[in-house]
């Protein structure tokens, strides 16, 4: 199978539906039934479950209420593939998804085909605006699960001592020239508008657009690199409690954390670092973004970096408002130049050697911010069961911005708010430093 190419933007809602649904199947195509069955940890889900759950969304929220004469493919799926929608009914326990060997993969594919056929019949005629909005939400939801297919699969493959490659066509990585050192770029701050202002789709947690006051600040030109992170490790970053939040230090010690997830010492002379990826096991790339780190690690690195540069205002994580304010004017260019999922790269790449300005804002790693995931002033959740999509998770989570190499290109925007707990690191997550202006 060849790596997918950047598709042309579909015009009709039916075309968009077909494109997104086929992209999910393409991601699963190189996998065996065993690959699609296993759940490697409680936070991850089997690929087979992702294939079924995204289909359940369309059957439950679109077909059942809006297609006359619709009959469920299998009534048992209503519980089996519900994720967390209490308004819909009971759910099978998340931690036990890998135990669901029946239905088999062929049945799940038949389920997808049956629902797709009904969805495309529904879309043969114009649909009401409210139904079109539900379908668009379902497509955005499926694109989130496309990213989860890759992150969950990467974690699964990392548990295999053979270090298997997801897709052989991705195995050969081009050698990039050394990148210039990161620089600090001044941001004026002031009274700025944050939140979605576009005419297209946005999740409810991106609304309403509102004003925030920002003090002048500096933002690093690119994310922290793997070489930078190796220096943090070599300087005892994981063994010095000075850099860590109390909960983070407890986490480091209890989980015996000594490096980012998927980093391994090579067996050869010198024990150099290697990084496990969807391309297989690769040597550390000095200028590629450090990836698969938790918020605890990102915050500790910022404190360590501040101590190593005493003549500057202390480095820190940016707030999400600072990140979005800096990204807004350059977002279109950043999105066009990077390697999100639909380009088939599926690997965070080194920074460009001669680039200037803000680099790698979109399409390499999600960037942790200093902001807790809370509601914007005036926030209103969507009505109905889909209102559970975002609002009920606004506690004990931190915000990430920017998108990763596993994020579909047509899914991401500057106002997008991703969120995870402080110890989560199986996602493609990294960081970009900020400072107060001197």
C-alpha positions in Angstrom: 0.0 0.0 0.0 1.3 3.4 -0.9 1.2 6.3 1.5 -2.0 8.4 1.0 -1.6 11.6 -1.1 -3.1 15.0 -0.2 -6.6 14.8 -1.6 -8.5 17.6 -3.3 -11.1 19.1 -0.9 -14.5 17.4 -1.6 -17.3 19.8 -2.5 -20.5 18.2 -1.5 -21.3 16.7 2.0 -21.7 13.3 0.4 -18.2 13.6 -1.1 -16.8 14.7 2.2 -18.5 11.8 3.9 -17.0 9.3 1.4 -13.5 10.8 1.6 -13.3 10.7 5.4 -14.8 7.2 5.7 -12.4 5.8 3.1 -9.4 7.5 4.8 -10.2 5.5 8.0 -10.3 2.3 6.1 -7.0 3.2 4.4 -5.3 3.6 7.8 -6.5 0.1 8.8 -5.6 -1.6 5.5 -2.0 -2.6 6.3 -3.1 -4.3 9.6 -3.9 -7.9 10.3 -7.0 -8.9 12.3 -4.8 -9.5 15.3 -3.4 -6.0 14.9 -6.9 -4.6 14.9 -8.0 -6.6 18.0 -5.5 -5.9 20.7 -5.8 -3.1 23.4 -2.4 -2.3 24.7 -3.5 -0.1 27.7 -6.7 1.3 29.2 -6.3 4.7 27.5 -6.0 3.1 24.0 -8.6 1.3 22.0 -8.4 -1.5 19.4 -8.4 -0.3 15.8 -11.5 -2.5 15.3 -13.3 -0.6 18.0 -12.4 2.7 16.3 -13.8 1.4 13.0 -17.1 0.4 14.7 -17.5 3.3 17.1 -17.2 5.9 14.3 -19.9 4.0 12.5 -22.1 3.8 15.6 -22.0 7.6 15.7 -23.6 8.0 12.3 -26.1 5.2 13.0 -27.1 6.5 16.4 -27.2 10.3 15.9 -28.1 10.6 12.2 -29.7 7.5 10.7 -31.9 6.3 13.6 -33.7 9.7 14.1 -33.5 11.0 10.5 -33.8 8.1 8.0 -37.4 6.8 7.8 -37.5 3.0 8.1 -34.0 2.7 9.5 -33.3 -0.6 11.3 -30.1 -1.1 13.4 -27.5 -3.3 11.9 -27.3 -5.1 15.2 -29.2 -3.8 18.3 -26.4 -5.0 20.6 -23.9 -2.6 19.0 -25.9 0.3 20.6 -24.2 -0.6 23.9 -21.1 -2.3 22.6 -19.7 0.7 20.6 -21.0 3.6 22.7 -18.0 5.4 24.2 -19.2 7.8 26.9 -22.6 9.1 25.9 -24.8 8.6 28.9 -27.7 10.3 27.2 -27.7 7.4 24.7 -27.5 4.6 27.3 -25.2 2.1 28.8 -21.6 1.5 27.5 -19.3 -1.5 27.5 -16.4 -0.8 29.8 -13.6 1.0 28.1 -10.8 -1.1 29.7 -12.4 -4.3 28.2 -12.7 -3.2 24.6 -9.8 -5.5 23.6 -11.7 -8.5 25.0 -14.5 -8.1 22.4 -13.4 -10.7 19.8 -16.9 -10.9 18.4 -18.0 -9.3 16.2 -15.0 -10.1 14.1 -13.3 -7.6 11.8 -15.2 -8.8 8.7 -18.5 -8.1 10.5 -17.3 -4.6 11.6 -16.4 -3.9 8.0 -19.8 -5.1 6.9 -21.3 -2.8 9.5 -19.4 0.2 8.1 -20.5 -0.7 4.6 -24.2 -1.0 5.6 -24.2 2.3 7.4 -22.3 4.0 4.6 -24.9 2.8 2.1 -27.7 4.3 4.2 -25.9 7.5 4.8 -25.2 8.1 1.1 -28.9 7.4 0.3 -29.8 10.0 2.9 -27.4 12.4 1.3 -28.8 11.9 -2.2 -31.3 14.6 -1.4 -30.7 17.9 0.4 -30.9 17.4 4.2 -32.0 19.9 6.8 -29.3 22.2 8.2 -29.5 20.6 11.6 -28.9 17.2 10.1 -26.0 18.5 8.0 -24.5 19.9 11.1 -24.8 16.5 12.8 -23.1 14.8 9.8 -20.3 17.3 9.8 -19.8 16.7 13.5 -19.7 13.0 12.8 -17.0 13.5 10.2 -14.9 15.7 12.5 -15.4 13.0 15.2 -14.1 10.3 12.8 -11.1 12.4 12.0 -10.3 12.6 15.7 -10.5 8.8 15.7 -8.2 8.6 12.7 -5.5 10.2 14.8 -6.3 7.9 17.7 -6.0 4.9 15.3 -2.4 5.9 14.7 -1.5 6.9 18.3 -3.1 3.7 19.8 -1.5 1.6 17.1 1.9 3.1 17.8 1.6 2.2 21.5 0.5 -1.3 20.6 3.4 -1.9 18.2 5.9 -0.4 20.7 5.0 -3.3 23.1 6.3 -5.8 20.5 10.0 -6.6 21.0 10.4 -7.0 17.2 9.7 -3.2 16.8 7.4 -3.8 13.8 6.9 -1.1 11.1 3.4 0.1 10.5 3.7 0.8 6.9 6.9 -0.2 5.0 6.5 2.7 2.5 7.1 5.1 5.4 10.3 3.3 6.6 12.8 5.4 4.6 13.2 8.9 6.1 14.9 11.6 4.2 18.0 13.1 5.8 17.6 16.8 6.5 20.4 19.3 6.8 20.9 20.7 10.4 18.4 23.4 11.4 19.3 26.8 12.7 19.1 27.2 16.5 15.7 28.2 17.8 15.2 31.9 18.3 12.8 34.0 20.4 10.1 35.9 18.5 8.5 39.0 20.1 4.7 39.1 20.4 3.1 42.4 21.2 0.2 41.2 23.3 -2.5 43.7 24.2 -6.2 43.1 23.9 -6.6 40.2 21.5 -9.5 38.1 20.3 -9.4 34.3 21.0 -11.7 31.6 19.8 -13.2 30.5 16.5 -14.3 33.3 14.2 -14.7 31.3 10.9 -17.7 30.4 9.0 -16.8 26.7 8.9 -17.0 24.0 11.5 -15.6 24.4 15.1 -16.3 22.5 18.2 -18.4 24.1 21.0 -15.4 24.5 23.2 -13.8 26.9 20.7 -16.7 29.3 21.3 -17.5 32.0 22.0 -14.8 34.2 20.5 -13.8 36.6 23.3 -11.2 39.2 24.2 -8.2 38.5 26.4 -5.5 40.8 27.6 -1.9 39.5 27.0 1.2 41.1 28.3 4.1 41.3 25.7 5.8 37.9 25.5 8.3 35.9 23.5 7.6 32.6 21.8 10.3 30.1 20.6 10.5 29.8 16.8 10.1 26.1 16.9 9.3 23.2 19.3 11.9 21.8 21.7 13.9 19.2 19.7 15.0 15.7 20.4 18.6 16.9 20.8 17.5 19.4 23.4 15.6 16.7 25.3 18.6 14.4 25.3 20.6 17.2 27.0 17.8 17.4 29.6 18.2 13.7 30.3 22.0 13.8 30.4 21.8 16.7 32.9 19.8 14.5 35.3 16.4 16.1 34.4 14.5 13.0 35.4 16.4 12.6 38.7 16.3 16.2 40.1 13.1 17.1 41.9 13.8 20.8 41.5 12.2 20.9 38.1 9.1 18.9 38.9 5.6 19.7 40.2 5.0 17.6 43.3 2.5 15.4 41.5 4.9 15.1 38.6 7.7 14.1 40.8 5.5 11.4 42.4 4.6 10.2 38.9 8.3 10.1 37.7 9.2 8.0 40.7 6.2 5.7 40.9 6.3 5.0 37.1 10.1 5.0 36.9 10.1 7.5 34.1 13.5 8.2 32.6 12.8 9.4 29.0 9.9 10.2 26.7 7.7 7.4 25.8 9.0 5.3 22.9 12.7 6.4 23.5 15.1 3.4 23.9 18.8 3.0 24.4 20.4 1.2 21.4 22.2 -2.1 22.0 25.4 -1.0 20.3 28.5 0.7 21.6 27.7 4.0 23.2 24.1 3.1 23.9 22.7 6.0 21.8 19.1 6.9 21.9 16.6 5.5 19.4 13.0 6.5 19.0 10.3 4.0 18.1 7.9 5.4 15.5 5.4 4.4 12.9 8.4 4.1 10.6 10.0 1.6 13.0 13.0 2.2 15.3 14.9 5.3 14.2 18.1 7.0 15.5 17.4 10.2 17.5 17.0 13.2 15.2 18.5 16.2 16.9 16.3 18.8 15.1 13.0 16.8 15.1 10.5 17.8 17.8 10.7 15.9 21.1 7.5 13.9 21.1 5.4 11.7 23.4 6.0 13.7 26.5 3.5 14.5 29.3 2.6 17.9 30.6 4.6 17.0 33.7 7.7 16.5 31.5 7.0 19.6 29.4 6.7 21.8 32.5 9.8 20.3 34.1 11.8 20.9 30.9 10.8 24.6 30.9 12.0 25.0 34.5 15.3 23.2 33.7 15.8 25.4 30.7 15.1 28.6 32.7 17.8 27.5 35.2 20.3 27.0 32.4 19.7 30.6 31.0 19.8 32.8 34.1 20.3 36.0 32.2 16.9 35.8 30.6 13.4 36.0 31.9 12.4 32.4 32.9 11.3 30.1 30.1 7.8 28.6 30.6 5.0 27.0 28.7 2.8 29.5 26.8 -0.8 30.0 27.7 -3.2 28.8 25.1 -4.2 32.4 24.4 -0.6 33.4 23.8 -0.2 30.4 21.4 -3.4 31.1 19.4 -2.6 34.9 19.2 0.8 34.2 17.7 -0.5 31.5 15.4 -3.5 33.3 13.9 -1.7 35.5 11.4 0.6 32.7 10.1 -1.8 29.7 10.4 -2.6 29.3 6.7 1.0 29.3 5.8 1.9 26.9 8.6 -0.9 24.5 7.6 0.1 24.5 4.0 3.7 23.7 4.6 3.6 20.9 7.1 2.9 17.1 7.0 -0.4 16.3 8.5 -2.1 12.9 8.2 -3.6 13.4 4.7 -0.1 14.0 3.2 0.9 10.5 4.5 4.0 11.5 6.4 2.9 10.4 9.8 6.2 11.4 11.4 7.3 14.6 13.0 10.1 16.1 10.9 13.1 18.2 11.6 12.9 21.9 11.5 13.8 23.5 8.1 17.4 24.6 7.9 16.9 28.1 6.6 13.4 28.9 7.8 12.5 32.0 9.7 9.5 33.0 11.8 7.3 30.6 13.7 8.0 27.1 12.5 6.2 23.7 12.9 3.0 25.2 14.3 0.9 22.6 12.5 1.6 19.0 11.6 4.4 17.8 13.8 3.5 17.6 17.5 0.7 18.9 19.7 2.2 21.5 22.0 1.4 21.6 25.7 0.3 24.9 27.1 0.1 26.3 30.7 -3.7 26.5 30.4 -6.1 24.2 32.2 -9.0 23.0 30.0 -11.9 25.2 31.1 -14.9 26.8 29.5 -14.5 30.1 27.7 -16.6 33.0 29.1 -20.2 32.5 27.8 -19.6 28.9 26.8 -22.7 26.9 25.9 -22.6 23.1 25.2 -24.4 21.7 22.3 -27.9 20.5 22.9 -28.7 16.8 23.3 -26.4 13.9 23.8 -23.7 15.4 21.6 -23.4 18.1 24.3 -21.4 15.5 26.2 -18.7 15.8 23.6 -16.5 18.3 25.3 -18.0 20.1 28.2 -18.0 17.3 30.7 -14.3 16.9 30.4 -13.4 20.4 31.6 -11.6 19.3 34.7 -8.2 17.9 35.5 -7.0 18.4 31.9 -4.5 20.7 30.2 -4.8 22.2 26.8 -2.6 21.4 23.8 -2.5 23.4 20.5 -1.3 23.0 16.9 -2.0 19.5 15.6 0.4 16.7 14.9 1.7 14.5 12.1 -1.3 12.2 12.9 -3.9 15.0 12.7 -5.9 15.2 9.4 -5.1 18.4 7.6 -8.8 19.3 7.0 -9.6 18.8 10.7 -7.3 21.4 12.3 -7.4 25.1 12.8 -5.6 27.8 15.0 -8.5 27.9 17.5 -8.6 24.1 18.0 -8.4 23.0 21.7 -7.0 19.5 22.4 -6.9 18.4 26.0 -5.4 15.5 28.0 -4.5 14.8 31.6 -1.1 15.9 32.9 0.4 12.4 32.7 -0.8 11.5 29.2 2.0 10.9 26.7 1.0 8.3 24.2 -0.2 11.1 21.9 2.1 13.0 19.5 2.7 15.7 22.2 5.6 18.1 22.6 6.2 21.7 23.7 7.3 25.1 22.6 8.8 27.5 25.1 7.6 31.0 25.9 9.0 33.9 28.0 7.8 37.1 29.4 9.2 40.1 27.4 12.1 41.7 29.3 
